[in-house]
Amino acid sequence: MADAATHAAGANVLVDLVAVIVAVNRDEPQALTVDGGARLPAGPFGGGARSLQAGLREWVEKQTRHPLGYIEQLYTFADRDRQGADGQRVMSISYLALTRRLTDEPPAMGVWLSWYECFPWEDWRGGQPAVLRDFIEPALREWAAAAPGAAAREQRLRRAAVTFGLDGAPWHDDMVLQRYELLHEAQLTPESRRSLPAEVRDARPVVPGRPMAGDHRRILATGVARLRGKIRYRPVVFELMPETFTLLDLQKAVEALAGRTAHKQNFRRLVEQQQLVEETSEMSTTRPGRPARLFRFREEVLWERAVAGTKPAG
């Protein structure tokens, strides 16, 4: 990958490394940002870094002073219209990083931003978001009605229904990127109107939600979608948890990431069936009510599943 990136850079393409750094703090999913929340930590891949990940870690620590733990490559954004200030084509290689916020203190540099500030329609923990009912659905229906021809109108309506759960369609938690890109295509985001004349840009309201520089909100949406998909089948949520936690803490973290509430007993039954955690001898008093038992993640489960996966079929 590094050789390919270096080759691309030599072909008049700037290779940018972007980090979607996620933590859960006080039951809220957050991303670490810079420039007052306008950007994700990012920087060009230089020849001095021994690898793409090493280059990314250097940029993140330089811009935020926050070391990275768990990290995986997310997606490469190489659209033809992605250009830097000097007109040079920009290819962004993004990464998803999971970390723990050990205190409520702000980072030495950077801003922890709730990702629901950027995507308020994604938080269903209190029921259907008002912004979806009051703004997005009417705006998308208006956009569909403006399509040239009956077939195009029907296609737009179907896409809106599938992505946003309209007209009886189910809501899919992991379609975060598809929802953002549909709003962008319908020119309902500030980012989609940046190149338009002022009189056109300001003619209609945009959907509520905090915009970001460049296409960093699109990259953040990609990270949110990836994480929502992974928590269903991989115990990655424990990368965001402290060493010990209550089962309620764990449930609230999963709900924060998914944007959905979970049935308490069903959630605990699932955790027990998968044997993901083990009790400690300690109790927690951090939440109101009676003290609760503290648990820890059973790291052995990763080894046990790896070994089970290598056994020949009987």
N, C-alpha and C positions, 0 to 999 in steps of 0.2 A: 504493500500500500504506500509506503514511504517513497519507493522508487517512482510509482505512478504519479504521486503528488508532486515530486520534484520535477518530473518530466512535464507535467501540466503547467507548473509554474514557469518553466523555461519556454513554454509555448504561449507566452503572454497571457497567462491565466493566473490570477492571484488565488492561492489556496488559503482559505480562512478556516480556523478551528473554533468551533462554537460549543459551549457547554450549557446543558440544561441541568442545573444542580438543584435537586429536590430535597426538601426536609419537611417534616410534619411538626408543627409547633402549636400547642394549645388547640389541638383538634383541627388545625387549619393546614392544608397543603401549601407549601411556599416554594418559590424559585428564587435563587440568588441572582440579583441583577446589579448592573452598574449604571452610571450616569443618571442617578436618581430614579431608577426603574425603567429607563428607556431602552436599555439593551441587555442582552445576555453577555456574560463574560466571553470574550473572543479575541483572537489575534491571528496574524498571518503565520503560516508555517515557515520557519526559517531553516536554513541549511545547518545551523548549529545544533538543533535538536536531534537526538539519536532515533526518535520515532515520533509518530503522530501523537500518541498518548503522552509521551514525555513533553512534547511541545505544548499540548493542551494544559497539562499540569503546571507548567512554567507560567503560562499566561494567566491562568486562574489564580495562582498564588500571588502573582505580581499585581493583579487588578483587585483582588478581594482579600488577600492574606488568609484564605481559607484552603486548607489542604484537602485533596480529594481522596476518597476511599474507593468504594465500589464504582466502577465505570464500565460502560459498554458503548460500542459505536452505535449510533442511532440511524443516520441517513445522510446521504450526500446530496446537497442542493446545487444543481448546476444548470439552471434554466438560462436560456440564451440572453434574457433581458436583465440578468443580475450583473450590474456594473458598479465599479467603485467611483470615487470622486473624479478620477482622471480618465474615466471611460474604459478602464481595463476590466475585462471580464472576471467575475469573482465566483469561485467554486467553494462552497462552505461544507466542511465535513463536521457533522454535529455528533455530540456524545451525550449520553444520559448518565448522570452521576447521582448516587444516593448517599446521603450523609445524615448525621444526627446533629440537631441543635442542642447543645449541652446547657445553654442558659438562654434567658430572654434578652440578653444584651445584644445590641446590633453588632454586626461584624465590623472589624477594623476598617474595612473599606467595602462598599457595596450596600445593597438594600435587599432585605428579604421581602418578597412581594407575594401575597396570596394569588394563586393562579386564577381564582374566581374573580379577582379584580379585572383580569383580562378576558375571562370567559364566564360572565355571570349566568349565562343560560345553562352552564354545565352543572350547577349545584342544585340537586334535587332533594337534599336532605330535609328541607322544609316543605316538600311538595313541588309541584310544577312552578318553575320560576316565573314571576310576573312579567319579566322582560320577554319571555317566549310567547306568552299569551297576548300581551298588550302591544308588542312592537314587532317581533320577528315574524310571527305567523301572518299578520296583516300585510307586512312589507313584502314577504315572499309571495303572497297571493297576488299582490299588485304587480310584482316583477313578472310573475307567470302570465298574468293577463296581458302584459305588454309585449309578449313574444310574438313574432311574425308568423301567424298561421296556427291552425288548431292543433296540429301535431306537435309543434314546438311548445305550445301552451301546456298540452297534456304532459309532455316530457318534463317540463319545469315543475309542474305540480307534483308529479310522481317523485322526482328527486327531492323536493322539499319534504314530502310526506315521509319518505324513507329515512332521510338524514335527521329530521327533527321530530319524528314520531307523530306526524299530523294525520288526521282523518282515520284514526284507529290503528295506525301503524305503531309497532313497539319502539321504545326508546332504547338505543344501543349505546351503552356507556362509552365504548371504545371508538366511536365514530367522531371523535373530537376534531380531527383534522378535516374530515369531509364536511363537517358543519361549518368550520371556519372558512374553508375554501368556497363553499357555496355562498356564504355571506359576502365574501370578497368578490366573487363573480357577479353577484347581484348589485355590486357597488354600494353595499351597506356598511362597509368599514372605512375608517379614515384612510387606511393604507391604500385602498383601492382607488381613491380619488386624488391622490397626490399629484398626478400628472394632468389633471383636468383643469380647464379654466376656472377661475374663482366663482364666476356666476353659475357654472354647472356644479362645481364642487359643493357649494353652499345651498343649492336649490332644495335638497331634501335632507332630513335628519339622518344621522348614522346610528347604528345600533349601539346602545350603551356598552361600555367595556373599554378598558385602558389600552390604547394603541402602543406600539413599540416601533423603534427605528427599523428601517429596512424591512426585511421579512422575518424579524426575530419573533414576532407573535406567531407566525406560521411554524417556526422551528419549535417554539414552546408547545404549540398544539400537538406537534408530532411526538414530543417527549411525553406529554400527558397521556396521549393515546397509547403509546408503547407501555407505559407503566400500568395503565388500567388493564391492558390485555395481559400483562405478565402476572399481576397479583392473583389471577384466577388459577394459575397452574404452577407458579414458582413461589417459594417463600421469601421473595425479595422485600416484602414489607418489613422483615426483621432487620434489614439494613438501616431502616429509619427509626427503629425502636431503641430505647436505652437498654442497658444490659439486663435490668429487671423491670418488669411492668405488670400491671394487672390485666386480666382478660378484658375488662372494660376499656382500658387504655388501648389495647390491641384492636378491639372492635371499632373504637372511635377513629383510629388511624386508618383502618381499611375503609370506613365510611367516608372519611375526608377525601381519600384518594379517588374512590369510586363515585363520589357525589350522590350516594344513595344510603339510606338507612338499612340496617340489617336486623332481622329478628334475633333477639338476644339468645334465646335457647337454641335456635337452629345454628347460630354462629358458634356457640360454645361446643355444641355437639360435633360440628365439622372440625373444629380445632382438635378436639379430643380424638376423633376417629383417625385423623392424619398424624397424630402423635408428634405434633410440631413443638410442643412446649412441655416443660416439667416444672413442678412446684419447687419453690424455695422455702426456707423456714422463716422468711421475713414477711412483714405485713406493711401495707401502704396506707397512709392517711392523707394523701395529697388531694383526693376528691372528697366532696361532702358526703356525709353518711358514715356507715360503719366501716372500720378498717377492712381492707381487702387483701387477699393472698397475692403475693408477688410470684411471678413466673419468670422463666428464662427460656430462650430458644434452644432447642435440642440440636446443636450443630451436627451431632452424630447422624441425624436423619439424612443429611446430604450424602454421607458416606454409605449409609445403609441402602439408600436408593440407587446409588451408583453401582454398588456391588450386586444388588438385585437385578439391575439391568444387564449385567454381564453373564447371568446364569443361563446355561442352555435350556431349551424347552424340554420338559419331561415327557 
